[in-house]
Amino acid sequence: MLGNMVDIMVGQRISVMKKSGNSKKGVRKNTWLLPRLNLTPDQRKAVEMPPDKHLLVLGPAGSGKTQLLIHRASYLADTYEVSSDSYRLFVYNDIVREHARRGVKHLGLYEETVTTVDHWCRLLYGKHISKDLPRTYVNLRIDFPVIRSEVLHLLEREKELQNQLEFVLVDDGHDLGPEVYRILKLVARHITVFADFQQKIVENGTSESFISKTLGLGERKNTLSGAYRNTPYVANLASYFIVDEGLRQKYLGQIATEPKVKEQPLCYISPSVDKEMDLLAETVKMRWSMNERIGIIVCTNKLLHELAEGLKERGVEVEKAIEMDAQNVLHMPYDFGNDVPKIMTYHTAKSLTFDSIFMPRLTENSFVGTQSEARQRMLFTGIVRARKWVYLSTVRGIELKEISILKAAKTDGHLLMI
């Protein structure tokens, strides 16, 4: 049974290999950042908008928002001769920070210009309020909500600390809270926010209307018109998790043209957890042997460690892309410059891109406590991390209730289900 299922996937893959000429694993360079000359007119417009007013750039998944964040930083720094200590690129988490730093380095910018809002606030707190950082009672983690609140009060009181940055650029602006935007408005002369509210997976994130009102945008918005990263097969599957039908049709109208090769996403409904792990390991090995970058996305850190161990037992080494622990020390190293498969949570996978995405253990227990609409946004966000192909798996009898959505995709011919 397992061999037959692998044969199905190998059959798809051989077709792709013949047309692409890609059959051996090799060394790759970090080429995820496109040259500015290769950007579309819409993308170049977003990069080169003058910083005389704040700007909100909206774009669907795959429209290149993180790329444009980096290119705009380079454009503004060069055009307006802004030193590296006078601007910042704010990304959502430490994982995306490490990924984005490879991009800014490629353009000759300083890696230190890429950070998170929480890290920047922590530095300001330590310099102007106290070197003794507030921590939570439960696990002694740094209490960033307290730090953000104190930094906001500090900026409101101390006028000399305001406008200390010439510009800031914000990635995943849909998942930052209202307090962050009040801080940014005080600290920066110009703010550019990149966002896609279909990918909002943080419950206390903000809204498009709040960002527009807080930053005084009025009609100052730039909307990217196309999704260029995902194949139509990936984008079509993702569209099933867009709740609003009008938004779904709008998204489908922006996806890329039909590719030359057909490789449909796959969903495996396993009879047991062990067999799910067996096929996951075999399929990761197969895709990795074809020189693909692989991302494995799960719901919790607990499940991340469990699956990493299960894969290791089956001969598959992965790197855990997880955020800092209570003492702000990484659990283990990871490197986005190599081809070792990465395993991460939905929240830490934001803004990352891989050739193939694996989303195993789609069961009710994995998503306990997450409301249905939030689940759908998480699944959408996970699927669109993939450029070429998506693999989903669950266990029969304990499937995520959204399996009904996947069955609809199968009926419509947009998903293989075995």
C-alpha positions as CSV (number, residue, x, y, z in Angstrom):
1,M,0.0,0.0,0.0
2,L,2.7,2.5,1.0
3,G,4.8,1.6,-2.1
4,N,1.8,2.2,-4.4
5,M,1.2,5.6,-2.9
6,V,4.8,6.6,-3.3
7,D,4.6,5.4,-6.9
8,I,1.7,7.8,-7.5
9,M,3.8,10.7,-6.3
10,V,6.9,9.6,-8.1
11,G,4.9,9.4,-11.4
12,Q,4.0,13.1,-10.9
13,R,7.5,14.0,-10.1
14,I,9.1,12.2,-13.0
15,S,7.0,14.3,-15.4
16,V,8.3,17.5,-13.7
17,M,11.9,16.3,-13.8
18,K,11.7,15.5,-17.6
19,K,10.5,19.0,-18.4
20,S,12.7,20.8,-16.0
21,G,15.9,18.8,-16.4
22,N,16.3,18.6,-12.6
23,S,17.2,15.1,-11.5
24,K,20.2,15.5,-9.1
25,K,20.7,17.1,-5.9
26,G,23.2,20.0,-6.0
27,V,24.5,23.0,-4.1
28,R,22.2,26.0,-4.2
29,K,22.8,29.7,-3.8
30,N,20.4,31.9,-2.0
31,T,18.5,33.4,-4.9
32,W,15.1,34.1,-3.4
33,L,15.6,37.8,-3.7
34,L,14.9,38.9,-7.3
35,P,17.0,41.7,-8.9
36,R,15.0,45.0,-8.9
37,L,15.0,45.0,-12.7
38,N,13.0,41.8,-12.6
39,L,10.2,43.4,-10.6
40,T,6.8,44.0,-12.3
41,P,5.6,47.6,-12.8
42,D,3.3,47.3,-9.8
43,Q,6.1,46.1,-7.7
44,R,8.5,48.8,-8.8
45,K,5.9,51.4,-8.1
46,A,5.6,50.2,-4.5
47,V,9.3,50.2,-4.1
48,E,9.8,53.7,-5.4
49,M,6.9,55.6,-3.9
50,P,8.2,58.8,-2.2
51,P,8.4,58.8,1.6
52,D,6.5,62.1,1.9
53,K,3.5,60.3,3.4
54,H,3.0,56.9,5.1
55,L,2.1,54.0,2.8
56,L,0.1,50.8,3.1
57,V,0.9,48.1,0.4
58,L,-1.7,45.4,0.1
59,G,-1.0,42.2,-1.9
60,P,-2.1,38.6,-2.0
61,A,0.0,35.7,-1.0
62,G,2.9,35.3,-3.5
63,S,2.9,38.9,-4.7
64,G,6.4,39.5,-3.3
65,K,5.7,41.7,-0.3
66,T,8.8,40.6,1.6
67,Q,11.0,41.1,-1.5
68,L,9.6,44.6,-1.9
69,L,10.2,45.3,1.8
70,I,13.9,44.7,1.2
71,H,14.1,46.5,-2.2
72,R,12.3,49.5,-0.8
73,A,14.7,49.7,2.1
74,S,17.6,49.7,-0.3
75,Y,15.9,52.3,-2.6
76,L,15.0,54.7,0.3
77,A,18.4,54.4,1.9
78,D,20.3,55.1,-1.4
79,T,18.0,57.7,-2.8
80,Y,17.7,59.8,0.4
81,E,21.1,59.0,1.8
82,V,19.8,57.5,5.0
83,S,22.4,55.9,7.3
84,S,21.8,52.4,8.6
85,D,21.2,53.5,12.2
86,S,18.3,55.7,11.0
87,Y,16.0,53.1,9.5
88,R,14.7,49.6,10.4
89,L,12.9,46.8,8.7
90,F,10.5,45.2,11.1
91,V,9.5,41.6,10.5
92,Y,7.1,39.4,12.5
93,N,9.5,37.0,14.3
94,D,13.1,35.8,14.8
95,I,12.7,33.1,12.1
96,V,11.7,35.6,9.4
97,R,14.4,38.0,10.6
98,E,17.1,35.4,9.9
99,H,15.6,34.7,6.4
100,A,15.3,38.4,5.6
101,R,18.8,39.2,6.7
102,R,20.2,37.1,3.9
103,G,18.2,39.3,1.5
104,V,19.4,42.7,2.8
105,K,23.0,41.4,2.9
106,H,22.7,40.5,-0.8
107,L,21.9,44.2,-1.5
108,G,24.8,45.5,0.6
109,L,22.6,46.6,3.6
110,Y,23.5,45.9,7.2
111,E,21.9,42.8,8.7
112,E,21.2,44.7,11.9
113,T,18.7,46.9,10.1
114,V,16.3,43.8,10.1
115,T,14.7,43.1,13.4
116,T,11.4,42.6,15.2
117,V,9.4,45.3,16.9
118,D,9.8,43.5,20.2
119,H,13.5,43.3,20.0
120,W,13.8,47.0,19.1
121,C,11.5,48.0,22.0
122,R,13.6,45.8,24.3
123,L,16.7,47.7,23.4
124,L,15.0,51.1,23.9
125,Y,13.6,49.9,27.2
126,G,17.1,48.7,28.4
127,K,18.7,52.0,27.4
128,H,16.1,54.5,28.7
129,I,14.0,52.7,31.3
130,S,15.8,49.8,33.0
131,K,18.4,47.2,32.2
132,D,16.3,44.8,34.4
133,L,13.8,43.6,31.9
134,P,10.3,42.6,33.1
135,R,9.5,38.9,33.0
136,T,6.5,36.7,33.3
137,Y,5.9,34.8,36.5
138,V,5.1,31.5,34.8
139,N,8.3,30.7,32.8
140,L,10.4,33.8,33.2
141,R,10.1,34.8,29.6
142,I,10.7,38.5,28.8
143,D,7.3,40.2,29.1
144,F,7.1,42.0,25.8
145,P,3.5,43.4,26.3
146,V,4.8,45.2,29.4
147,I,7.8,46.5,27.5
148,R,5.8,47.7,24.5
149,S,3.4,49.5,26.9
150,E,6.3,51.2,28.8
151,V,8.1,52.2,25.6
152,L,4.9,53.8,24.2
153,H,4.6,55.9,27.4
154,L,8.3,56.8,27.2
155,L,7.9,58.0,23.6
156,E,4.8,60.0,24.5
157,R,6.7,61.7,27.3
158,E,10.1,62.2,25.8
159,K,9.8,64.4,22.7
160,E,13.5,64.1,21.9
161,L,13.1,60.3,21.3
162,Q,10.4,60.8,18.7
163,N,11.2,60.7,15.0
164,Q,14.5,59.1,15.7
165,L,14.2,56.9,12.6
166,E,13.9,58.4,9.1
167,F,11.8,55.4,7.9
168,V,10.6,52.0,9.0
169,L,9.2,49.2,6.8
170,V,6.8,46.7,8.3
171,D,6.3,43.1,7.0
172,D,3.1,41.1,7.9
173,G,1.5,44.3,9.2
174,H,-1.8,42.5,9.6
175,D,-0.5,40.5,12.6
176,L,0.9,43.5,14.6
177,G,-1.3,44.9,17.4
178,P,-2.7,48.5,17.6
179,E,-0.1,49.5,20.2
180,V,2.7,48.8,17.8
181,Y,1.4,51.3,15.3
182,R,1.1,54.0,17.9
183,I,4.8,53.3,18.7
184,L,5.8,53.4,15.1
185,K,4.0,56.6,14.4
186,L,5.9,58.3,17.2
187,V,9.3,56.9,16.4
188,A,9.5,57.2,12.5
189,R,9.1,60.0,10.0
190,H,7.9,57.6,7.4
191,I,6.2,54.2,7.7
192,T,5.5,51.7,4.9
193,V,3.4,48.7,5.9
194,F,3.1,45.5,3.8
195,A,0.0,43.4,4.6
196,D,-2.4,40.7,3.4
197,F,-5.4,40.4,5.8
198,Q,-6.2,36.9,4.4
199,Q,-3.1,35.8,6.2
200,K,-3.9,37.3,9.5
201,I,-3.5,34.5,12.1
202,V,-2.8,36.5,15.3
203,E,-6.1,37.1,17.2
204,N,-4.9,40.4,18.6
205,G,-3.7,41.7,15.2
206,T,-5.1,44.9,13.8
207,S,-7.4,45.8,10.9
208,E,-6.8,47.6,7.6
209,S,-9.1,50.4,8.7
210,F,-7.2,50.9,12.0
211,I,-3.9,51.1,10.2
212,S,-5.3,53.6,7.7
213,K,-6.8,55.8,10.4
214,T,-3.8,55.7,12.7
215,L,-1.3,56.5,10.0
216,G,-3.6,59.1,8.3
217,L,-3.4,57.2,5.0
218,G,-6.7,58.3,3.5
219,E,-6.4,56.9,-0.1
220,R,-2.7,56.4,0.2
221,K,-2.7,52.7,-0.5
222,N,-0.8,50.6,-3.1
223,T,-2.4,47.3,-4.2
224,L,-0.3,44.7,-5.9
225,S,-2.3,43.1,-8.7
226,G,-0.9,39.6,-8.9
227,A,0.3,36.5,-7.1
228,Y,3.5,35.3,-8.8
229,R,5.0,32.8,-6.4
230,N,2.6,29.9,-6.3
231,T,1.7,27.6,-9.1
232,P,-2.0,27.6,-10.0
233,Y,-2.3,24.2,-8.4
234,V,-1.1,25.5,-5.1
235,A,-3.1,28.7,-5.3
236,N,-6.3,26.9,-6.3
237,L,-6.1,24.7,-3.2
238,A,-5.4,27.6,-0.9
239,S,-8.4,29.5,-2.3
240,Y,-10.7,26.9,-0.7
241,F,-9.7,28.3,2.7
242,I,-10.8,31.9,1.9
243,V,-14.1,32.3,3.7
244,D,-15.5,35.2,1.8
245,E,-16.6,34.2,-1.7
246,G,-16.0,37.6,-3.2
247,L,-12.4,37.7,-1.8
248,R,-11.9,34.1,-3.0
249,Q,-12.8,35.0,-6.6
250,K,-10.6,38.1,-6.4
251,Y,-7.7,36.0,-5.3
252,L,-8.3,33.4,-8.0
253,G,-8.3,36.2,-10.5
254,Q,-4.7,37.2,-9.6
255,I,-2.9,33.9,-9.6
256,A,-0.3,33.0,-12.2
257,T,-1.0,31.6,-15.6
258,E,-1.2,27.8,-16.2
259,P,2.2,26.1,-15.8
260,K,3.7,23.8,-18.4
261,V,3.8,20.8,-15.9
262,K,0.9,19.6,-13.8
263,E,1.6,18.4,-10.2
264,Q,-1.4,18.5,-8.0
265,P,-1.3,18.8,-4.3
266,L,-1.8,15.6,-2.4
267,C,-3.7,14.7,0.8
268,Y,-3.1,11.3,2.6
269,I,-5.7,10.0,5.0
270,S,-3.7,7.5,7.0
271,P,-5.1,4.5,8.9
272,S,-2.7,5.2,11.8
273,V,-0.2,7.7,13.1
274,D,2.7,5.4,12.4
275,K,1.7,5.0,8.8
276,E,1.3,8.7,8.4
277,M,4.8,9.2,9.7
278,D,6.1,6.5,7.3
279,L,4.7,8.1,4.2
280,L,5.7,11.6,5.4
281,A,9.3,10.4,5.8
282,E,9.4,8.7,2.4
283,T,7.9,11.7,0.6
284,V,10.2,14.2,2.2
285,K,13.2,12.0,1.2
286,M,11.9,11.9,-2.4
287,R,11.3,15.7,-2.7
288,W,14.6,16.5,-1.0
289,S,16.5,14.1,-3.4
290,M,15.1,16.3,-6.3
291,N,17.0,19.4,-5.0
292,E,13.9,21.0,-3.5
293,R,13.7,23.3,-0.5
294,I,11.3,21.7,1.9
295,G,9.2,23.2,4.7
296,I,7.2,21.1,7.2
297,I,4.5,23.1,9.1
298,V,2.7,22.0,12.2
299,C,0.4,23.7,14.8
300,T,2.5,23.6,18.0
301,N,6.0,23.3,19.2
302,K,5.2,20.1,21.0
303,L,4.1,18.5,17.8
304,L,7.1,20.0,16.0
305,H,9.5,18.2,18.4
306,E,7.5,14.9,18.2
307,L,7.5,14.9,14.4
308,A,11.2,15.8,14.1
309,E,12.0,12.9,16.3
310,G,9.7,10.6,14.3
311,L,11.4,11.7,11.1
312,K,14.9,11.2,12.6
313,E,14.0,7.6,13.5
314,R,13.1,7.1,9.8
315,G,16.3,8.5,8.5
316,V,15.2,12.0,7.8
317,E,17.2,14.9,9.4
318,V,15.4,18.2,9.8
319,E,16.2,21.6,11.3
320,K,13.8,23.0,13.8
321,A,13.1,26.7,12.9
322,I,11.8,27.8,16.3
323,E,12.0,31.0,18.2
324,M,14.0,31.8,21.2
325,D,13.3,30.1,24.6
326,A,12.7,31.8,27.9
327,Q,16.4,32.9,28.1
328,N,16.4,34.1,24.5
329,V,18.7,31.2,23.4
330,L,17.8,29.3,20.3
331,H,17.0,25.6,21.0
332,M,19.2,24.5,18.1
333,P,20.8,26.1,15.1
334,Y,19.1,26.3,11.7
335,D,20.3,27.9,8.4
336,F,18.1,29.0,5.6
337,G,21.2,28.9,3.3
338,N,21.3,25.1,3.2
339,D,18.8,22.6,1.8
340,V,18.1,20.7,5.0
341,P,14.3,20.4,5.4
342,K,12.9,22.9,8.0
343,I,10.1,22.2,10.4
344,M,8.2,25.0,12.0
345,T,4.8,26.2,13.3
346,Y,2.3,28.1,11.2
347,H,3.1,31.2,13.2
348,T,6.9,31.0,12.6
349,A,6.5,30.1,8.9
350,K,5.0,33.5,8.0
351,S,6.8,35.2,5.0
352,L,8.9,32.1,4.3
353,T,8.8,30.3,1.0
354,F,9.7,26.7,0.0
355,D,9.5,24.6,-3.1
356,S,7.3,22.0,-1.3
357,I,5.3,22.4,1.8
358,F,4.3,19.5,4.1
359,M,1.4,20.0,6.5
360,P,1.0,16.7,8.5
361,R,-1.1,15.8,11.5
362,L,-4.2,17.7,10.4
363,T,-6.3,16.4,13.3
364,E,-8.7,18.0,15.7
365,N,-6.3,17.5,18.6
366,S,-3.6,19.4,16.8
367,F,-5.8,22.5,16.5
368,V,-7.6,22.3,19.8
369,G,-8.7,25.8,21.0
370,T,-8.4,27.4,17.5
371,Q,-11.7,28.7,16.0
372,S,-12.8,27.6,12.6
373,E,-12.1,30.8,10.7
374,A,-8.7,31.2,12.3
375,R,-8.0,27.6,11.3
376,Q,-8.8,28.3,7.7
377,R,-6.5,31.4,7.7
378,M,-3.8,29.2,9.2
379,L,-4.2,26.5,6.6
380,F,-4.3,29.1,3.8
381,T,-1.1,30.7,5.1
382,G,0.6,27.3,5.3
383,I,-0.4,26.2,1.8
384,V,0.8,29.5,0.2
385,R,4.3,29.0,1.6
386,A,4.8,26.5,-1.3
387,R,6.0,27.5,-4.7
388,K,5.4,24.2,-6.4
389,W,3.7,21.5,-4.4
390,V,1.7,20.8,-1.2
391,Y,1.4,17.6,0.8
392,L,-1.3,17.3,3.5
393,S,-1.9,14.4,5.8
394,T,-4.2,13.4,8.6
395,V,-5.3,10.2,10.5
396,R,-8.6,8.5,9.7
397,G,-11.2,9.0,12.5
398,I,-9.6,12.0,14.1
399,E,-9.4,14.3,11.0
400,L,-9.6,18.0,11.3
401,K,-13.2,19.0,10.6
402,E,-12.0,21.1,7.7
403,I,-11.4,17.8,5.9
404,S,-14.7,18.6,4.3
405,I,-13.1,21.5,2.6
406,L,-10.3,19.3,1.3
407,K,-12.9,16.8,0.0
408,A,-14.6,19.6,-1.9
409,A,-11.2,20.5,-3.5
410,K,-10.8,16.8,-4.4
411,T,-14.3,16.7,-6.0
412,D,-13.4,19.8,-8.1
413,G,-10.2,18.2,-9.3
414,H,-7.8,20.5,-7.3
415,L,-6.5,17.8,-4.9
416,L,-5.4,14.2,-5.0
417,M,-6.7,12.3,-2.0
418,I,-5.5,8.8,-1.0
